[in-house]
Amino acid sequence: MGDILNVFIKAAFVDNMILSYFLGMCSYLAVSKSVKTAIGLGIAVVFVLAITTPVNWLIDFFLMKDGAIIPGVNLVFLRLILFISTIAALVQFVEMVVEKASPSLYNQLGIFLPLITVNCSILGASLFMVSREYNFGQSTAFGIGAGVGWALAIIAFAAIREKLRTAAIPAPLRGLGMAFILTGLMGMAFMGFMGINPGDYIK
Amino acid sequence: MATETKDGIFGKKERGLLLDPINDNNPVTVQILGVCSALAVTSQVYPALIMALGVTLVTAFSNLVTSALRKTIPASIRMIIQLLIVAVLVQVVEMLLGAFAYSAYEMLSVFIGLIITNCIVMGRLEAYAMANKPWQSFLDGIGNGLGYGFILVVMAVIRELTGKGSFMGWRVLPAEVYTVNNLMVLPCASLFLIGILIWIQRSANRKLIDVS
């Protein structure tokens, strides 16, 4: 239990997808002009990450491990292709489910849902899960944690950007330049979380 | 010179395709594409060079293939087809690196796989290759790869020099002369650095300034 909590906290705060691996930077910069849209995209990313990471774990474990389907045949070379296809298919599926189940949420998310396919944090989470050799429970916690961390960063960033709209920034630094420096400062603040292990307290 | 007005093999238009992305239309600092990997792999020069090479190859060849198939790809499923083309090429690059440049393969780890979702590749496929001829698309891919690589190498040189006092793994600034600044190899330093690079570029090239 403590182990799973550790993975979650690490993914959300210490190894934050945006602030320490820069994954999903493109949509982070493009969709952070207002807090409202940032919240919508954040929720969508948590949702997709929480589903794709465990599903990709199952695919990796049951289809691609050494000799999983045919003895003696290692299908690892198909990993990238299968992962990205799963993500594209699942995003499409999530889009259809949300459209049927909650039309109001669908309208809010609108264009952001299909864009999530090419958000690098989704594929990144699946690849990290493989390279860190997580088990099923850990990869589920990792997927949710990574999504929460991503959402937290984009919402905080959008709030700061809204306040900055009236600030006197030198013209060449306005917009993109300032956005990067701000993200760097947020990253330094998040470095304060390094080394925490909440799981140690639960025995 | 006669080729300049028509679709020549290497006229003015083709030269523009190759050189514009280096400054005026740089994929990282102007189009904001492919920022993720640009920041993550630049703490040393060698992996940054390998990454730039990989992205250039993938962008150029995926542009070429997509452009050749552009009339047969149905619009409704074009995203999935483009992703598959890119995924196959990235897999090839990953296997080549694993075979011929194992140390870089180890250092880059997941970031090679992440070339698939590198926005430069998808962005150029959508914006250019779906509407242009194969040869021009191929050059556009190489140009954007070079523009991306240029930013990557500039950042990596600065970060490795100030953070480790070395260049390509060789110690050039001796410890007695220069005390290394460990902040520069941390992730947040690359964000400050790219912010400053954008500031410098936009001060020199004022038409890029964000008016909004």
Contacts between the chains, C-beta under 8 A, distances in Angstrom:
chain1	res1	chain2	res2	distance
A	19	B	187	7.1
A	19	B	188	7.5
A	20	B	187	4.8
A	21	B	36	7.8
A	21	B	40	6.0
A	21	B	187	7.5
A	22	B	35	6.9
A	22	B	36	4.7
A	22	B	37	7.6
A	22	B	39	4.2
A	22	B	40	4.9
A	22	B	187	7.1
A	22	B	190	7.8
A	22	B	191	8.0
A	23	B	36	5.3
A	23	B	40	7.9
A	23	B	114	7.3
A	24	B	36	6.9
A	25	B	35	4.2
A	25	B	36	4.4
A	25	B	39	7.1
A	26	B	32	6.5
A	26	B	33	6.7
A	26	B	34	7.7
A	26	B	35	6.1
A	26	B	36	6.9
A	26	B	119	4.6
A	29	B	32	5.8
A	29	B	35	7.0
A	30	B	32	7.1
A	77	B	91	6.3
A	77	B	95	6.8
A	78	B	91	8.0
A	79	B	113	7.9
A	80	B	87	5.2
A	80	B	90	6.0
A	80	B	91	5.2
A	80	B	94	7.2
A	80	B	113	5.2
A	80	B	116	6.2
A	81	B	84	6.8
A	81	B	87	4.5
A	81	B	88	6.6
A	81	B	91	6.4
A	83	B	113	8.0
A	84	B	83	5.4
A	84	B	84	7.9
A	84	B	87	5.1
A	84	B	116	5.6
A	84	B	117	7.6
A	85	B	80	7.5
A	85	B	83	7.6
A	85	B	84	7.2
A	85	B	87	7.8
A	88	B	79	7.0
A	88	B	80	5.4
A	88	B	83	5.9
A	114	B	79	7.6
A	117	B	79	6.9
A	117	B	83	7.4
A	118	B	83	8.0
A	118	B	117	5.1
A	118	B	119	6.7
A	118	B	122	5.4
A	119	B	117	7.0
A	120	B	36	4.9
A	120	B	37	7.8
A	120	B	114	5.2
A	120	B	117	4.2
A	120	B	118	7.2
A	122	B	117	7.6
A	123	B	113	6.9
A	123	B	114	6.2
A	123	B	116	6.4
A	123	B	117	5.0
A	124	B	110	6.2
A	124	B	114	5.8
A	124	B	117	7.8
A	127	B	110	4.0
A	127	B	113	5.0
A	127	B	114	7.0
A	128	B	110	6.0
A	131	B	109	6.0
A	131	B	110	5.9
A	170	B	199	7.5
A	171	B	202	7.8
A	171	B	209	5.3
A	172	B	198	7.7
A	172	B	199	5.3
A	172	B	200	8.0
A	172	B	201	8.0
A	172	B	202	3.6
A	172	B	203	4.4
A	172	B	206	7.4
A	172	B	209	5.8
A	173	B	195	7.4
A	173	B	198	7.5
A	173	B	199	4.8
A	173	B	202	7.5
A	174	B	209	7.0
A	174	B	210	5.0
A	175	B	210	3.2
A	175	B	212	6.9
A	176	B	29	7.5
A	176	B	32	6.4
A	176	B	198	5.7
A	176	B	210	6.5
A	177	B	195	4.8
A	177	B	196	7.7
A	177	B	198	4.0
A	177	B	199	4.8
A	177	B	202	6.9
A	178	B	195	7.0
A	179	B	195	7.7
A	180	B	191	4.9
A	180	B	192	7.4
A	180	B	194	5.1
A	180	B	195	3.7
A	180	B	198	6.8
A	181	B	191	6.8
A	181	B	192	5.8
A	181	B	195	3.9
A	181	B	196	7.8
A	183	B	191	5.0
A	184	B	188	4.4
A	184	B	189	7.3
A	184	B	190	7.9
A	184	B	191	3.3
A	184	B	192	4.5
A	184	B	195	6.8
A	185	B	188	7.6
A	187	B	187	5.9
A	187	B	188	3.7
A	187	B	191	6.3
A	188	B	188	4.9
A	191	B	186	7.5
A	191	B	188	7.2
